[in-house]
Amino acid sequence: MTGLVVCVVVLVAASTFGLLRAERDGRLRVRVKDGAVRLSAAELGEPLGERATLVQFSTAFCQPCRATRRVLAEVAGMVDGVAHVELDAEERLELVRRLDVVRTPTVLVLDGGGRVVRRAAGQPRKADVIAALGAAV
């Protein structure tokens, strides 16, 4: 009987965790400490977009990173003055630590001056990226 109770508790806990993670995954949101962070073209290794920049932290074996790359490149191609910069998290550890990137893909939306206005951990939806650009432009 004790084994059954333990199994039910573990199943409920795992299901709750999975549902919460699915709810938050890929959501572009504002973090208070992000608003003070600015990134320059020198830090990114590529020029910033005139109006906004979509920065993606990826790793070589990250499957959702490939889909995120396609979405961000498509959105950047649709909106004038928006650049897409993809960074390898393993090669840019100092920036990963400074920006508190804990998983890939992580997407940062920068305004024209390089200030972080939105962030998503996980694969964002195209509609959410377009909406986040509205806050950056």
C-alpha positions, -999 to 999 in steps of 0.1 A, spaced: 0 0 0 28 24 8 44 18 -26 11 28 -43 8 60 -23 44 69 -32 37 62 -69 6 84 -68 24 113 -51 53 111 -76 29 110 -105 10 140 -92 42 160 -85 56 152 -120 24 161 -137 21 194 -119 57 203 -127 52 194 -164 20 215 -167 37 245 -150 67 242 -173 46 239 -204 27 270 -193 58 291 -189 80 277 -217 87 302 -245 67 331 -230 83 365 -236 82 384 -204 97 413 -186 122 408 -158 129 439 -136 166 434 -137 167 430 -175 156 466 -181 189 479 -169 209 456 -191 223 469 -223 242 450 -249 265 465 -275 274 454 -310 309 446 -297 295 422 -271 273 405 -296 299 404 -323 274 417 -349 257 450 -354 225 458 -337 193 464 -357 182 500 -362 149 494 -345 153 461 -325 175 431 -322 165 395 -315 193 377 -297 192 339 -294 214 318 -272 217 283 -286 238 251 -282 249 226 -309 226 198 -298 195 219 -289 166 207 -311 142 236 -302 170 260 -311 167 251 -348 130 259 -348 136 291 -328 162 301 -354 137 298 -382 110 317 -364 133 346 -354 149 348 -389 115 349 -404 103 377 -381 135 397 -386 130 394 -424 94 406 -421 101 438 -400 124 465 -413 153 475 -390 152 443 -370 183 420 -368 186 384 -356 218 375 -338 224 339 -328 251 332 -302 266 298 -291 261 297 -254 291 274 -249 314 299 -266 300 330 -248 300 318 -212 308 352 -198 278 367 -214 256 337 -205 266 342 -168 261 380 -169 226 376 -185 216 347 -163 209 324 -192 200 290 -177 187 270 -207 186 271 -245 171 285 -265 169 318 -246 157 347 -266 163 384 -257 145 412 -275 166 444 -275 154 479 -284 173 501 -308 198 511 -281 205 475 -270 184 475 -239 168 442 -230 130 447 -231 118 410 -232 131 376 -225 120 340 -232 134 307 -220 123 280 -244 109 282 -279 87 313 -284 57 314 -307 60 336 -337 30 358 -326 46 364 -292 79 375 -309 60 399 -331 41 413 -301 74 417 -281 88 437 -310 60 461 -305 74 469 -270 109 473 -284 102 495 -314 
